[in-house]
């Protein structure tokens, strides 16, 4: 495959606690090569995809923020963007970043990081993920990054054309365009303000992530056990009031998994065991 979705990122003022949440619930690993200082993000991974949990700095919003792609050739990506998608763009990133040589945006302004598979920017957990002994080593796997955006079809065409992601059939009763690198799914769902009747408006942008677990029944028991043991890393249940129930139903309509919940920061997670 020409391109691989290699990381997802979120922003939080309590990023060390979220690291513990994802490690406890999904057994994601941390990099032994990462620099865990006061300014660093928390980075965990499943052996194929990394999850960056970034500290919330001044001027930035919290929540699910962006995803990253590694490709065979950045030059090819640039040529395709300039040729067929002139309203998209990329910018060079600082050389010290461990996963992104560039950052770019799609036709709707959704941001992604970009690196080359053999590039110097692949460090820490991203370098380790290229090593055979860590590949696919985790039973729980980051499987989906979902975006709700005003021009979902145009964005889907962009990712298929530039990155050669393959369009999948949309499951019956679900919405959106779903593209895959062979393992991880990038979902582009239509944003329309009318979709938010009865609940607060959620602006366009990253919507939720999807994680596969080996046994959903066992996972639900573990979620309860962890909540009973340490409420600081407890998952947030969905629903419970009129508006919260509407939000829960809204999320379920766009989810591809079997069970939905939120992390301690309220980031939506779609859980599946298939």
N, C-alpha and C positions, 0 to 999 in steps of 0.2 A: 504494500500500500504506500502511495506517495506521501501521505500525511497521517499523523497519529495525534489524537488529542492526549496530551501528556500531563496536563495539570488543570486544576480548577482553583479558584481563589475567592476568599471572602474577607471582609474587613470587620474587626470587632475591637471594642475597648477592653474586652476580657479575653483576648486571644489565647493566653496560656490555659485558661479554663476550658475553652473550646478544644484545644489540643487534647486535653485529658478526656473530654467527652468522646471525641472520635477515636481515640486510642482505646478507651474502655469499652465502648459499645461495638466497635467494628474491628478492633485489634490491628488497626493500622500501625505501621512502623515509623519511627523517626530515623533520620539520617545520622549515622555515627560521625559523619564528616561535616555536619552543619555547625555553624558558629552560633552558639546560644548565648548571645550577649543582650544587653538591654534594648538595642535597636532592631534586633533581628525578628523576623516573622517566625511563627511556629509552622513547621513543615512536616506533614505525615504523608504516608503513601501506602498503596496496596501492592507495589511491585511493578505496576504498569502505569498508574496515574498517581500524581502527587496532589495533595490538597494543601494549598498555602493559606494560612490563617494570619492575616496581616494586622498589625496594630492600627487602630483608627487614629489618624493624625488630623491636625487642624484643617478644616475646609473640606474634609471628605465625609461621605455618607457611609454608614455601616451596611452590612448585609452581603449577600452573594454578589461578586463584583465582575469577574471575567474568567476566561478560560485560556489555555495555551495550547499551541500546536507545534509539533516538530515535523519538519519536512525533509525530503531528499535534497531539495535545491531551493534556496531562497531566491536566487536569480530567476528561476522559473516562475515562482510566485509573483515576483515583481513584474515580470513581463506580462503575465496573464492579467494582473490587476490593471496595468496601464492600457492594455489592448482593449479589454472588454468591460472594465468597471472603473472608469475615470473618476467617479465620485468617491471612491475609496482611497485610502492612503495608509502609509506606514511611517514610523519614525524610528531612528536608531536609538537604542537604549544604552545606559552605562555598561561598561565592560564587566563590572563586578557583579552584575545580576546573575544568579546561578541557573537561570532557565530561559531567558529571553534576550536574543540579540536585537529584536525589533518588537514594537507593538504596532498594531494596525486597527482598522475598523471596517466593518461591513457597510452596505448601503444605508443602513439605518443608524449608524454610529455606534453599534455594539462593539466593544473593544475586545481584542484577543492579543495574546503574546505570541511571538513567532521565533523559532530557533531552528537551526539545522542539525540533523541527527548526529553529525560528526563535528559539530561546532564546539568552540572553546567555552561557550556559555553553559554547557551542560555540566553542572557541578552538584555537590551535595546529594540529595535524594534522587535527582534526575540523572546523575552519573551512575549511581548505584542501580537504578532501574534498567540500565543498559546491560548490566552484568547478568549472566545466565542464572546464577544461583539465587538471585532475588526475583527473577521474572515469575509472575503468577504465583507468588509464594503465599498470598493471603486469601483465606476463604471468603472474606467479605471484599467486594470489589466496587470501586467507583465506576458506574456504568452510564450515567446520563447527565448532561448539562442542558437545562431548558431555559429558553429565552422567550419572553412575550414582547412582540415588536410590531410596529405599525404596518410594515410591508414584509410579511413573513415569506411570501412566495419569492419575492425578489432576493431576499437574503438567502433562502434555500438554494436558488440558482447560483448565487455567488459562491457559496461553499462547495457546491458540486463542481462548478467550473474551475475555480482556482485551486482547490485542495483535493479534488477527485473523491470527495466523500460520496458514498453511494446512497441514493434515496431509497428508503424502505416503504413498504405498504403501511398506511396508517391503520391501526387496529380499529375494528368496528366500534362505533360509539365514541371514538376519541377525535381529537382535533389536531391540526398542525401538520408540519412537514418534518420528517424524522430522517436524519442522515447518519451514516455510520462509517467508522474507519475499519470496521471488521469486528470491533469489540465495544467501543464506547459510542453512545448515541448523542448527537447534537440535535435538539428539538427546537424548531422555530414555530411559535404559536402566534396567531393573530392578536394584536392588541386593539381593543375597541372599548371606549369608555362605557358603552352600553352593557358590556359584560360584567360591570361592577355594580349593578343595581342591588340595593339593599345592603351594601357594604362600603367601606371606605375605598377610595380610588387608589389602585396600585399603579404607579407610573410604569412606562415601558422599561424593559431591561431584563436582566437575569431573574428568573422566577423560582426555580428549584433545582436540586440535584437529585440524582437517582443512585441508589446503592443496592447491590445484590447481596443477599445473605444466604447461607447454605440451607437454613431451616427456619422458616418464618415463625412457626409455633415456638421453637426454642428461643428465637430472638426476642419475641414478645415477653417471654418469661425473664430473659436477661435484662430487658429494659426495666421491668418492675423491680428486679433484684437490685439493680444499680441505683434506682430512685430511692428505694428503701434504705440503702446503705449510705448514700451521699446525695442529698437533695441539690447540692450545688451543680452536679453534673447530670441531673435528671432531665430526661427528654420532656418537652412541653407537649401535652396532649392537645388535640384540636377539638373545636366545638365547645359547647357548654353554655352558650347564650344565643339569642336570636341571630345577631350579626356574626358571631363566631361560627355558628352552624352554617350560615351562608358561605362564609370563607372556606370552611371545610369542604362543602359540596363543590365550590368553584375549583378548588385544588384537585379534588378527586376526578373532575371531568377532564382535566389536562394531564393527570398522572397516568403512567403506563404500568405501575406496580400494583400491589395488592393491599398495601398498608401505608398510610401517610402519618407523619409526625413532624415535630419541629425540634431543633436543637435548643439549648438554653438561651440563645440569642433570638430565637424565633425564625431562623432560616428553615424553610420547608425542605423535607427529605421524603422522597418517594422510595418505598422499600419493596423489593421483590425477591422471590427465591427461585425464579426460573430464568 
